[in-house]
Amino acid sequence: MDHFYRYKYSNIELEILGAFITKINLISSGNPVSLCDIWCSEINLQSVDHSRRDIINLEDSSPIKIIDRYGFFRYSSDKKNPSLIVINEYKLKQHTVGEIKHRNYLRTVVLIHEIGHWIEYCVSFNLKRKNPIIRSNFSSNNSEFHELWAQIFTYKCLSDSDLLNSLSPTAQDYIAECKEVMLKLSEGQSHKYRTFKFILNDERASLDLIENCSFNYLFRFLERIRNKKRNYFQEFNRLMPVMDRMFMREDFGKDNRTSDKFKRQDCL
């Protein structure tokens, strides 16, 4: 098992993970989560990046795998064979020979990206439901949506001002380097890894949209899109630019209904 071992977090990664797992648990109130197991592989993992379909069902009963160049997330609803993340350390070392700092930044970016896939499949933001409902059509032939979401989540974690302000100065500097690595990496990746930069058909405006939206709205938006029956990628792209206004109206309506309820009670 020397070539396959548990992921060894750096102190900075533990600080970063602690910060956004805390955010996730606050937003998924009543549904506290524990991150799935994360492993490293010193053996090269087969990539299917040449294909636009990166979700593989080996058999009807097999778990679903989302395979990226430097790692993969495997989803499973079977408690005896739970979901996990594997980081392709072989590929990371191969492409960062003599660049240990760059390798560390890249590894952290890959880790957050794969955690984005884990959130997509395993974390419920519906207070009435402990586990999200994963439809078969959500799992199949939705490669563009899965990578759009994971890239948005990754960039959000690397750019959110509230999250960054909760970190030590050393971690903030490290995250700034990770963000530059992510953006540079995406330039040479296939289209599905770059769509997060063109939600508004303009790169800077799209990145600003991700930076300025709240984690609360972003996770609630994922929950809403995940509950649809089709066109996940199109719906996400169509509605994300108006996501803040959409949820602000909903929350305002809820506040008004709550206020009216208390007013009626006071009159009784």
C-alpha positions as CSV (number, residue, x, y, z in Angstrom):
1,M,0.0,0.0,0.0
2,D,3.1,2.3,-0.2
3,H,1.7,3.7,-3.5
4,F,-1.7,4.4,-2.0
5,Y,-2.0,6.3,1.3
6,R,-4.2,8.7,3.2
7,Y,-3.8,12.4,2.2
8,K,-1.4,14.3,4.4
9,Y,-2.8,17.8,5.0
10,S,-0.5,20.7,5.5
11,N,-1.2,23.0,8.5
12,I,-2.4,25.7,6.1
13,E,-4.8,23.3,4.3
14,L,-6.2,22.3,7.7
15,E,-6.8,25.9,8.5
16,I,-8.5,26.5,5.2
17,L,-10.6,23.3,5.3
18,G,-11.7,24.2,8.9
19,A,-12.9,27.6,7.8
20,F,-15.1,26.4,4.9
21,I,-16.3,23.2,6.5
22,T,-17.5,25.5,9.4
23,K,-19.4,27.6,6.7
24,I,-20.9,24.5,5.2
25,N,-22.2,23.3,8.6
26,L,-23.6,26.7,9.4
27,I,-25.5,26.9,6.1
28,S,-26.6,23.2,6.3
29,S,-27.9,23.8,9.8
30,G,-29.2,20.5,11.2
31,N,-27.1,18.6,8.7
32,P,-23.5,18.7,10.0
33,V,-21.1,17.0,7.7
34,S,-17.8,15.1,8.0
35,L,-15.5,15.2,5.0
36,C,-15.1,11.9,3.1
37,D,-11.9,10.0,3.2
38,I,-9.1,11.5,1.0
39,W,-6.3,9.4,-0.4
40,C,-3.2,9.9,-2.6
41,S,-2.0,7.6,-5.4
42,E,1.6,7.4,-6.5
43,I,0.4,5.2,-9.4
44,N,-0.9,7.0,-12.5
45,L,-4.6,7.1,-12.7
46,Q,-6.3,6.8,-16.1
47,S,-7.6,10.1,-17.3
48,V,-10.7,10.4,-19.6
49,D,-10.2,14.1,-20.1
50,H,-10.2,13.6,-23.9
51,S,-13.9,12.7,-23.6
52,R,-16.6,15.2,-22.8
53,R,-18.1,12.5,-20.6
54,D,-16.2,12.1,-17.4
55,I,-18.7,10.2,-15.4
56,I,-18.2,6.5,-15.5
57,N,-20.6,3.7,-14.4
58,L,-18.5,0.5,-14.5
59,E,-21.5,-1.6,-13.6
60,D,-25.1,-1.0,-12.6
61,S,-24.1,-1.4,-8.9
62,S,-20.8,0.4,-9.1
63,P,-20.2,3.8,-7.6
64,I,-20.0,6.9,-9.8
65,K,-16.6,8.4,-10.6
66,I,-15.8,11.9,-11.7
67,I,-12.3,11.8,-13.0
68,D,-10.2,14.9,-13.4
69,R,-6.6,15.1,-14.6
70,Y,-5.0,15.3,-11.1
71,G,-7.5,13.3,-9.1
72,F,-11.1,12.0,-8.8
73,F,-14.1,11.9,-6.6
74,R,-16.0,8.7,-6.3
75,Y,-19.6,8.9,-5.1
76,S,-21.3,6.0,-3.3
77,S,-24.5,5.8,-1.2
78,D,-23.2,2.5,0.2
79,K,-22.1,3.0,3.8
80,K,-19.8,-0.1,3.5
81,N,-18.1,1.4,0.5
82,P,-18.4,5.2,1.1
83,S,-17.5,8.1,-1.1
84,L,-13.9,9.1,-1.4
85,I,-11.5,11.5,-3.1
86,V,-8.2,10.3,-4.6
87,I,-5.4,12.8,-5.5
88,N,-3.2,11.8,-8.4
89,E,0.2,12.5,-6.8
90,Y,1.9,10.7,-9.7
91,K,0.6,13.3,-12.1
92,L,1.3,16.2,-9.8
93,K,4.9,15.2,-9.4
94,Q,5.3,14.5,-13.1
95,H,4.2,18.0,-14.1
96,T,6.0,19.9,-11.3
97,V,9.5,18.5,-11.3
98,G,11.8,20.7,-9.2
99,E,8.9,23.0,-8.3
100,I,7.8,21.9,-4.9
101,K,6.0,25.2,-4.0
102,H,4.1,25.2,-7.2
103,R,3.2,21.5,-6.6
104,N,1.9,22.3,-3.1
105,Y,-0.3,25.2,-4.5
106,L,-1.6,22.9,-7.3
107,R,-2.3,20.1,-4.9
108,T,-4.4,22.4,-2.7
109,V,-6.4,23.6,-5.8
110,V,-7.1,20.0,-6.9
111,L,-8.1,19.1,-3.3
112,I,-10.6,22.0,-3.1
113,H,-11.9,21.2,-6.6
114,E,-12.6,17.5,-5.6
115,I,-14.2,18.6,-2.4
116,G,-16.5,20.7,-4.6
117,H,-17.6,17.4,-6.2
118,W,-18.1,15.9,-2.8
119,I,-20.4,18.8,-1.8
120,E,-22.3,18.5,-5.0
121,Y,-23.2,14.8,-4.3
122,C,-23.1,14.4,-0.5
123,V,-24.1,17.6,1.3
124,S,-27.7,18.6,1.7
125,F,-28.7,22.2,2.2
126,N,-32.3,21.3,2.7
127,L,-33.1,21.4,6.4
128,K,-35.8,18.7,6.0
129,R,-33.4,16.2,4.3
130,K,-30.2,14.9,5.8
131,N,-28.9,13.6,2.4
132,P,-29.4,15.1,-1.0
133,I,-31.5,13.2,-3.6
134,I,-29.3,12.3,-6.5
135,R,-31.3,11.6,-9.6
136,S,-29.8,9.3,-12.2
137,N,-29.9,12.0,-14.9
138,F,-27.9,14.3,-12.5
139,S,-25.2,11.7,-12.4
140,S,-25.0,10.9,-16.1
141,N,-24.0,13.0,-19.1
142,N,-23.7,16.2,-17.0
143,S,-19.9,16.7,-17.2
144,E,-20.2,20.4,-18.0
145,F,-22.3,21.1,-15.0
146,H,-20.2,19.1,-12.6
147,E,-17.0,20.9,-13.6
148,L,-18.7,24.3,-13.7
149,W,-19.9,23.8,-10.1
150,A,-16.5,22.4,-8.9
151,Q,-14.6,25.3,-10.5
152,I,-17.0,27.9,-9.1
153,F,-16.7,26.4,-5.6
154,T,-12.9,26.3,-5.9
155,Y,-12.6,29.9,-7.1
156,K,-15.1,31.0,-4.4
157,C,-13.0,29.4,-1.6
158,L,-9.8,31.1,-3.0
159,S,-11.4,34.6,-3.3
160,D,-14.1,35.0,-0.7
161,S,-13.2,38.0,1.4
162,D,-15.0,36.8,4.6
163,L,-13.3,33.4,4.4
164,L,-9.9,35.0,3.7
165,N,-10.2,37.4,6.6
166,S,-10.8,34.5,9.0
167,L,-7.4,33.0,8.0
168,S,-3.9,33.8,9.3
169,P,-1.7,36.1,7.1
170,T,0.4,33.1,6.1
171,A,-2.7,31.2,4.9
172,Q,-4.0,34.3,3.0
173,D,-0.7,34.6,1.1
174,Y,-0.8,30.9,0.3
175,I,-4.4,31.1,-1.0
176,A,-3.4,34.1,-3.2
177,E,-0.8,31.9,-4.8
178,C,-3.3,29.1,-5.2
179,K,-5.8,31.4,-7.0
180,E,-3.1,32.4,-9.5
181,V,-2.3,28.7,-10.1
182,M,-5.9,27.8,-10.6
183,L,-6.5,30.6,-13.1
184,K,-3.4,29.8,-15.1
185,L,-4.1,26.1,-15.0
186,S,-7.7,26.7,-16.4
187,E,-6.3,28.5,-19.4
188,G,-4.8,25.2,-20.7
189,Q,-7.7,23.0,-19.8
190,S,-10.6,21.9,-21.8
191,H,-13.7,24.1,-22.2
192,K,-15.7,22.6,-19.4
193,Y,-13.0,23.7,-16.9
194,R,-13.2,27.3,-18.2
195,T,-17.0,27.9,-18.2
196,F,-16.9,29.4,-14.7
197,K,-15.1,32.4,-16.2
198,F,-17.8,33.2,-18.7
199,I,-21.1,33.0,-16.8
200,L,-21.6,36.6,-17.8
201,N,-19.8,36.3,-21.1
202,D,-17.0,38.4,-19.6
203,E,-14.2,36.9,-17.5
204,R,-13.6,39.7,-15.0
205,A,-17.4,40.3,-14.5
206,S,-17.9,36.5,-14.0
207,L,-15.1,36.2,-11.5
208,D,-16.4,39.3,-9.6
209,L,-19.9,37.6,-9.5
210,I,-18.4,34.5,-7.9
211,E,-16.3,36.5,-5.5
212,N,-19.2,38.7,-4.3
213,C,-21.9,36.1,-4.0
214,S,-22.5,34.6,-0.6
215,F,-21.7,31.0,0.3
216,N,-25.2,30.9,1.7
217,Y,-26.9,31.7,-1.6
218,L,-24.4,29.6,-3.6
219,F,-25.2,26.5,-1.6
220,R,-28.9,27.1,-1.7
221,F,-28.7,27.6,-5.4
222,L,-26.9,24.3,-5.8
223,E,-29.7,22.6,-3.8
224,R,-32.3,24.2,-6.1
225,I,-30.6,23.2,-9.3
226,R,-29.9,19.7,-8.1
227,N,-33.6,19.2,-7.5
228,K,-34.4,19.9,-11.2
229,K,-34.8,17.0,-13.6
230,R,-32.7,18.2,-16.5
231,N,-30.6,21.0,-18.1
232,Y,-28.5,21.5,-15.0
233,F,-25.7,23.3,-16.8
234,Q,-28.1,25.6,-18.7
235,E,-30.2,26.4,-15.7
236,F,-27.2,27.2,-13.6
237,N,-25.7,29.5,-16.2
238,R,-29.1,31.2,-16.7
239,L,-30.0,31.8,-13.1
240,M,-26.7,32.4,-11.4
241,P,-26.4,36.1,-12.5
242,V,-29.7,36.8,-10.8
243,M,-29.2,34.4,-7.9
244,D,-28.7,37.1,-5.2
245,R,-31.9,39.0,-6.2
246,M,-33.8,35.7,-6.4
247,F,-33.0,34.6,-2.8
248,M,-33.2,38.2,-1.4
249,R,-36.8,38.3,-2.7
250,E,-37.5,34.9,-1.2
251,D,-36.0,35.9,2.2
252,F,-37.9,39.2,2.2
253,G,-41.1,37.4,1.5
254,K,-40.4,34.9,4.4
255,D,-39.6,37.8,6.8
256,N,-42.8,39.6,5.8
257,R,-44.9,36.4,6.4
258,T,-43.2,35.8,9.7
259,S,-43.9,39.5,10.7
260,D,-47.5,39.2,9.7
261,K,-47.9,36.0,11.7
262,F,-46.6,37.6,14.9
263,K,-48.8,40.7,14.3
264,R,-51.9,38.4,14.1
265,Q,-50.8,36.6,17.3
266,D,-50.5,40.0,19.1
267,C,-54.0,40.8,18.1
268,L,-55.5,37.7,19.6
